[in-house]
Amino acid sequence: MVELGNLTVLDGAQIAARRSAHFERVRAWTGPQRERSRRGEKHPVWDFLFAYYAFRASWLERWHPGPDVLLMGEAAQEFLRWPAYHARDGGVELNLADLPEPRRTFIAWLRQLLEGIQARPAFFACHGLHEWAMVYRQPAEDVRHARYPLRLAPDALAQVVEALPVRCTHFDAFRFFTAAARPLNRLQPDRAAAAELEQRGCLHANMDLYKWAFKLAPYAPGELIADAFAFARDIREVDMRASPYDFSALGFAPIPIETPAGREAYERAQREFERRAAPLRERLIALCRRLLRGDAP
């Protein structure tokens, strides 16, 4: 690897090494997902990261270098199959000068969103009740993960939701609340106000860092997307352990947020995720700023 000012130059061997390292890392996640799909199996925890976020396993496995990297040699020519790249100085790099206007508009919006979240105070008193509100007063046949038992009987589950303040700030969680649960939420988020309500303590806002990373592909470095996926995976586990479902058979010990001790454990996890999310969000903000500068150094 050679660095020329702000430009990193990778030769064929270095390109191959970076691609291989990326593939080996993400294959630990994509391999089991493919096997489950082949067998027609559903996993209530991990499938979410592929189905809801809708970024294919093959795309996650694909490495891109990100801005300010000049790829050299025969291996570099393969990247010209994507219109985001162009030939330059005997090599290949991302063409930031011709960033499509719709992408530029999205990136400017995303930078504003992420900067707003980073600046806004974190809130840690939601207790993870969003998953409970998604099954509140719902007929048994309509429960999403009906193959797995609920940890409490329906009436006891409803009493938990009614006894605790429901304080969800994340629209993409709130929109899955049952009709009976929505009036119980302190806020009534809608799509128009979603960006103003996002905050650093929310597990789903932090899990969405993966979504924002892959939506910047192929301009986002593969390592950034993989880091965001690994982080989302950790959050997803805690999110479902704190849900009303009993996933003990899959090896996920419950976080009983219906108890004071469970709520304390959930908040500790929230605070740790908020701490870990900050540098990842800063990397995304820096990438957005770099892409918006275009071909300027």
N, C-alpha and C positions, 0 to 999 in steps of 0.2 A: 504494500500500500504506500502510495506517494501522496504527500499533501502539497499542493501548490496554492498558497494563500488560503482562500476559503474552499478550494476545490480538492476533493479526494480522487485520486486516480487508482483504479483497480484493474489489474491484468487478469487474463483468463483464469489462472490458478486461484487467484483471490476471489474472483466471482464465483467459481465453482465451490470454494470452501464456504463462502457466506451462504450460498444457496443450500448446500448440503446441511450446514449447521441449523439453518432455519427449518428445513424439512424434517430433520430428525427430532427437533424440539416439538413441532406441532403434530407430528405423527402420533405422539403419545395420546393426543386428544382425538385426532381425526380417525385413527385406525379403529378404536373401539366403536366410534360412531358408525363407521361403514359396516362393521360386523353386525351391529344391532340392526341396521337398516336391511342388511342382507337376510337376516333371520326374521325380519318383520317384528322386532321387539321395540317396545317403547320404554324410555327411561324418564321418569317424572322430573328428575333434577337436571340431567345433562342435555336432554334433547332441546330444552329451551334455548340454549346457546346457539343452536344451529337452525331451529325452526322459527323462533320468534325473531331472531336477528337476521335470518335469511341470507347469510353469507356462506356460500358453499364450502365444504371441506376442501375441495380442490383449489379454491381461491385463497383460503387460509394458508394452504401449503405453499403458495407461490411467493417467492421472494422478489421484492423490488428494492432498489437502493435508496430511494428518496432523493431530494434535491442536492445539488452541489457535489454530485458523484459522476465522474467520467469513466465509463466502462470501455476497456480496450480489448482488442483481440477478437478472434472468431466468435467467442461466446457472447460478446457484446451485441453482435448483429441480430441475435434472437429477439432482443428487446424492441427492435424496430417493428415487430408485429403489432405493437400497441401504438396508437396514434399520439399518445402523450410523449413519445420519445422522438428525437431526431439525431441525425449524424452531426458530429462536430469535432474538428481538430483530429481527425483520424479515429475517433471513438464514438460513443453513443451516450446521450444523457437525456434527462427529462427536459422537455421544451417548455419552460415556464413563460416565455414571451408570448406564446400562443395559447395560454390557458383559456378555454372556452368561457364565454361570458356567463352562461348559467352556472358553471362551476365556480367562477369568481364570485358571483352573487351569493351562492351557498356558503362559500368559505368565509366571506365577510360576515354573514349572519352567524355562522358557527363560532367565529372568533369572538363576536359580541356576546353570544350565549355563554361560552366558556369563561370569558373574563368576568361576566356578571356573576356566575356561580362562584368563581374564585374569590370575588370581593364580598359576596353576601355572607352574613353570619350563618354558621351551621346550626341546625336544629336536631336535637337528639331525643325528643320525647314522643316519638310516634309509636314506639313499642312494637313496630313490625306488624301492626294490626291489618295491613292491607290484604294479606292473604286470607285472613279471617273474614274480612268484609266481602270477599269474593264468594264465600259460601254461606254467608249470613241469611237465615230464613229461606234457604234454597232447597227445592225438592231433591231428594237423594239421587234421582236419576240424572240430574243436571250437574252434579258435582264434577268438577274437571278431572280429578284423579280418583275416580270412583273405584278403581281396582285396589286402592289402599285405604285402610280404615282411618277415620277421624279419631283424634286422641280423646275427644269429648263427645258426649251425646249431643245431638242438635240443639236441644234446649239449653244445656250447659254452655255450649259454644256461643249461643246467642246472648246469654247472660254476661259472658266475658266482654263481648263487643259493646253491649249496652252499658256496662259498668265502667269501662275505661274510655277516656276521651279519644276519639278517632281524629287524627291530625295529619292525614296524608297530604303532601304537597306535590306529588308527582302525577301529572295528568294521565300518563300511560299506565299507571296502576289504578288510579281512581276510575277510569272509564270501564274497568272490569268489575267494579263493585256491583253487587246485586242492587236492584231498584230499591229494596227496603233499606240497604245500608247507606246509600248515597246521602240521604238527609242527615245522617248521624255525623258526617264528616264536618269538621270545623270550617274547612274551605270547600268551595265548589269549583275546582279547576276546570277550565275549558281549554280547547286548543289555542285560542287566541292569547290567553294569559299564561300559557304553560311556561314560556321562557322566563317570565318574571317571578315565578314561584319556585323554580328549581334551586336547590340549595345543597351545600357540601355534605351535610349529614345524611342525606337520603341514599339508601343502598342502591335504589334503582338509578338515580342520577349518576352515581359512581360506576355502576355496571354499564351504563350507556357510554362510558368512555370508549368501550370496545366498538360500539356502533359508530361513533364519530371517527374513530381511527380507520375503520375499514371503508367508510364512506369517502375518505380522502384517497383511497387507492386509485390508481397506482402511484400517486404522488407521495403516499406515506411509506416510510421505510418498513420493510417486513418485520424488523425487530420491534418496532413500535406497536404494530398490530398484534404481534404475538404476546408482547408484554401486557397489552390491554385485555387480550383474551384470557390470559392466565389470571389476571386480577378479577375479571368478571366471573371466572369460574369459582374463585374463592368466595366471592360475594354471594353467588347463586347458592352455594352450599349452605351458608348461614341463613339466607333468606328462606330456604325450604325447611331447614331444621326448626326455624321459629314459626313455621306455618302450623295450621291445625291438623295437618296430616301426620300419620305415624309412618315414617320411612325407616324405622328401626331394622326391618328385614333387609334393607339395602345398605345397612351400616351407618346410617345417619341418626345419631342420638338427638332427641328433641331438645330444643331450647324452650322451656315452658314459659312463654311470656304471659301466661295467665297467672303467674306467681310473681311476687316481688323479686325473688332471686333470679328468675328467668328474665325479667325485664332489665335487671342490672347487667346480666350477662349479655343481653342483646345490645344494650347501650355501649358496653365496653367494645364489642365488635364494631359497632357503628363508628366509634371514635378512632379505632385503629384503621378502619377503611378510609375514614376522612383524611387521616394522616398520610396513608399510602397513595390516595388519589391525587393529592396536591402536586407532586412532581410529575405524575403522568399527565395531568391536565395542563401543566406548564409546557410540557413537550408538545402537546397538541396545539396550544396557543402559539408557541414559537413556530411550529410548522405552518399554521395558518398565516402568520405574519410573513414568513418567508415566501410562501406561494403568492401572496398578494403583492409582493414587491416585484414579481415577475423575474426578468433577467438581470435586475440590478444586483450587485454583490451583497 
